C-alpha cells in the first residue's frame, strides 16, 4: 500500500501518480504481480 501523503492539488503530475497508486490500495502482492506480468506481455506482443 501507498504510505506517502497526498501531494498538493497544484502539483498535477504528482497528484495523478498518487491517485493511480492509491487506487490499487489493498491489492494483494500476488495479484499485483500477475497484473504487471499481464500488462508487460500485452506490451511485448503489441510492440
C-alpha positions in Angstrom: 0.0 0.0 0.0 1.0 3.6 -0.6 2.3 5.3 2.6 3.1 8.7 1.2 0.9 11.7 1.9 -1.3 13.1 -0.8 0.6 15.8 -2.8 -0.7 19.3 -3.3 -3.5 19.8 -5.8 -1.3 22.3 -7.6 1.3 19.6 -8.5 -0.9 17.9 -11.1 1.7 15.2 -12.2 2.4 14.1 -8.6 -1.3 14.1 -7.7 -2.1 11.9 -10.8 0.6 9.4 -9.8 -0.5 9.4 -6.2 -4.1 8.8 -7.2 -3.1 5.9 -9.6 -1.1 4.2 -6.8 -3.8 4.9 -4.2 -6.4 3.3 -6.5 -4.5 0.0 -6.1 -4.7 0.1 -2.3 -5.4 -3.2 -0.7 -4.4 -5.3 -3.7 -2.7 -8.5 -2.8 1.0 -8.7 -3.7 0.5 -11.8 -5.9 -2.4 -10.1 -7.7 -0.3 -7.1 -8.4 2.5 -9.2 -9.8 0.0 -11.1 -12.1 -1.4 -7.8 -13.3 2.1 -6.5 -14.0 3.1 -9.6 -16.0 -0.2 -9.5 -17.9 0.4 -5.8 -18.9 4.0 -6.5 -19.8 3.0 -9.4 -22.0 0.4 -7.2 -23.8 3.1 -4.6 -24.5 5.6 -7.1 -25.7 3.1 -8.6 -28.1 2.0 -5.2 -29.3 5.5 -3.8 -29.9 
